[in-house]
Amino acid sequence: MKKSTTKQKKFHIRKGDKVMVISGDYKGKDGVVLSVITAQSKAIIEGLNLVSRHTKPSATNPNGGIVKKEAPIHISNLMLIDPVKNEPTRVGRKADSKGKLQRYSKKTGEVI
């Protein structure tokens, strides 16, 4: 019997990071990451990729109707914004003095 080995993916962005969209309909726009969906390699960005959803009346939403909400964007279409220069940058990983991996900006070399 074969064991299933599930390895957690490492991404260059995390929840709370400020990112810029580098391709697609929202190219050039930026926002904050609300959540990352690791199984699909997608992220939900605040205020971007809005879609309309028709909702039935419920206890939380008694009127129902059409609701706008954010849809996921693939992580390959996102680039982290460097907090120092406020420009998009590539992300690298390097070990600190304790041996723990930290993300750093390839443009400035600063730890994120």
N, C-alpha and C positions, 0 to 999 in steps of 0.2 A: 504494500500500500504506500502510495506516494504522499509525503508530507507537503502541506501547502506552506510556502514561505512567503509571507507578505512583508515587504520592506517599505518603510515609510519614505516617501519621496521628499527630497530637499528642494526647496524653491528659493529663488532669489528675492521674493517678496513675502511679507508677513502681514497679518492683521494690524491695522493702524499705520502702515507705511503710506507715504504720499507717492503716487505713481503717475506716469504719463502714458497715454495710449499711443503706440507707434504705428499702428496700421488699422485699417477698417473705417467704419463710418464716423467714429469719434476720434480720428487721428489728430494729435496735437492737444487734446484736452487732458486735464489732469483732475485727480480726485484722491480721496482717502479709501484704502481697502477696508471694507466692512467685514468680509469673511473670505477664506480661501477654501475651495473644495478640492482636496487632494486627490480624491478618486478620479475626478474628471479633469484635473489640471486646469482649473478655472478659478477666477476670483470675481467677487461682486464689488464694484466701485461705486461710491456714493455719488448719486446724481447723474450717472452715465448709463447708457444702454437701457433706457426706460422702455418698458413694454406695457401694454394695456391688458388688464386681467378683468374678466367679468366675474363678479362674486355674487353668490346667493346671500340673501339676508340670514344673519346668524345673531347670536347673543352679543358678540363683540361688535358686529357691524349690522345694526338692525335694518338699515335701508338697503344694503347691498349696492349694486351698481358697478360702474367701471372704475377700477383702481389702477393707478400708474405705479409700477415697482421696478426695481433694478434687476436686470438679467445678468447672468455670468458672462465674463469675457475670458478668452483663453489667455493663460499666463504668458505665452510666447509673444503676445501682442502688447505686453506691458513692460515698462522700464522704470526702475526706481529713480526717484528724484533725490539728488544729493542734498542733504540738509545744509551743508556749508555754502555751496555755490548756487543752490536752487535750480540746478540743471539736471537733465536725465544722465545717468551714468550706469556703467556696467558694474556688476557686483562680484567680488572675489571672496574667498574664505582663507583665513590664516589662523594659526594656533596662537593663543596668548601664552603668557608665562606659565599658566597652570595646565596648558595642553588642550584647553577648550577652544573649539572653532568659533571665530567671530567673523561677521560680515564686514567688508570694508569697501569703500568706494575706489574704483580703479582710476577715476579722474584725479581725486585729491589725496588718496591714500588714507583718509580718515576712517576710523572704525564707526560703523553705523549703529 
